[in-house]
Amino acid sequence: MGTDTASRGDPRVLFVMNLVLSSVFAAGVVWGLDFLGMLALTFVNVASLALVVMAVTYLVTR
């Protein structure tokens, strides 16, 4: 089995899946840290962590 482009899937779908899953994960982490009193649950904090998670996921999978 090769790793040709057709078997990798549509990059737009992969981007949206990464965005959604990273955002849900980031919201959960920030909510937990807010619950512990370590970080405020704000849109900026969730979005920032989601971007970091997306970047790390992209780098690891490339």
C-alpha positions as CSV (number, residue, x, y, z in Angstrom):
1,M,0.0,0.0,0.0
2,G,1.4,3.3,-1.1
3,T,1.0,6.7,0.4
4,D,-0.3,8.5,-2.7
5,T,-2.3,11.7,-2.4
6,A,-5.6,10.0,-3.1
7,S,-5.4,7.9,0.1
8,R,-4.7,10.8,2.4
9,G,-8.1,12.3,2.0
10,D,-9.3,15.8,1.3
11,P,-7.0,18.4,3.0
12,R,-10.0,20.7,3.7
13,V,-11.8,17.9,5.6
14,L,-8.7,17.1,7.6
15,F,-8.2,20.8,8.4
16,V,-11.8,21.2,9.7
17,M,-11.5,17.9,11.7
18,N,-8.3,19.2,13.2
19,L,-9.9,22.5,14.0
20,V,-13.0,21.0,15.7
21,L,-11.1,18.4,17.7
22,S,-8.4,20.8,18.8
23,S,-11.0,23.3,19.8
24,V,-13.0,20.7,21.9
25,F,-9.8,19.5,23.5
26,A,-8.6,23.1,24.2
27,A,-12.0,24.0,25.7
28,G,-11.8,20.9,28.0
29,V,-8.3,21.7,29.2
30,V,-9.1,25.4,29.8
31,W,-12.3,24.5,31.6
32,G,-10.3,22.2,33.8
33,L,-7.7,24.8,34.5
34,D,-10.5,27.3,35.2
35,F,-12.1,24.8,37.6
36,L,-8.8,24.5,39.4
37,G,-8.4,28.3,39.5
38,M,-5.3,28.3,37.3
39,L,-6.6,30.0,34.2
40,A,-9.7,31.9,33.2
41,L,-12.2,30.3,30.8
42,T,-12.2,32.9,28.0
43,F,-12.5,32.7,24.2
44,V,-9.0,34.0,23.8
45,N,-7.5,31.3,26.1
46,V,-9.4,28.5,24.3
47,A,-8.6,29.8,20.8
48,S,-4.9,30.3,21.7
49,L,-4.6,26.7,23.0
50,A,-6.5,25.4,20.1
51,L,-4.1,27.1,17.7
52,V,-1.1,25.6,19.5
53,V,-2.7,22.1,19.5
54,M,-3.5,22.5,15.8
55,A,0.1,23.6,15.0
56,V,1.6,20.7,17.0
57,T,-0.7,18.2,15.3
58,Y,0.2,19.5,11.9
59,L,4.0,19.3,12.6
60,V,3.7,15.8,14.1
61,T,1.7,14.4,11.2
62,R,3.9,15.9,8.4
